[in-house]
Amino acid sequence: VFAKKQALITDAFIRLELDGAVTLMMNHAEFGNGAYTSLSMMVAEELDLDWQTIKLEAAPTEQRYYSPLFGEYLTAGSVSTASSFMPMREAGARTRQLLLEAASIHFSAPISSLRTADSKVHHRDGRSVSYAALIAVVEANGLKPPEKAKLKNPEDFAVLGKPQRRIEAPEKVD
């Protein structure tokens, strides 16, 4: 589904922008507990995002954004991270799989010859393509994210469980 032909909405929580930014829809409020950072880390881990490309936007008050724990649009009881851990990771993994499929078409190569890192898909021969550049391939081929995608093994985590600066901090102190 496309919004204004400027971005690719791959999931309720993820919008790939033509300028290379990746907008994450935040369905929990940030009360100083690091919710925005932890939720962003979940998607960044599975989607192999360059942390600098992430933008945040408050999710609309629609049912698809309701807390899986409370069944409504609510942040309470320090449960943002726990209740969103799997949904946010799954959103990132499905988007990653979609982009690998698009890159497979772009490079005329099997997915097994591709890997993702730093908001790009890399071919084993050294070529790479940005996620933003793959939006046109997704659109031209009518590709959709899969219903399910394999999640990373926690042993392979490069973002989750590692120190990270608060993603919303620059906006608070500028």
C-alpha angles and dihedrals in degrees: 000000000000130000115209091331087273098097145021116236104206097170137000087266102041132063120176111209125210090234090062097259120129113213116206119200110225114213094181130062123246109234097167094280096109096252094141091051096046094046090049091049091055093056094038091054096054096036095043092231128183099241090223092062095060120109124180130220130177110251116240117254094260126135094248088066096049118124109268087220101049102026091229140072098281143133115198145127097030091281102126095101097042096045095045100040097098099032093053094044091048091050090053093046093050091050091047090053091049091052092048089053091050091048090050088060092042093053096032086231137124117265088240088070092056136079135177129233137146095009092305139097112233125203116214089242090066101262118126139184129200122242088241092057090053092061089084091050091051091049096044092050099039092237121176131193113261120253090241134017133184114266122221119263109252088235087066097051114133097172110024113078092018126107113267133176115248106271095215096046098095091057091050096052104033 
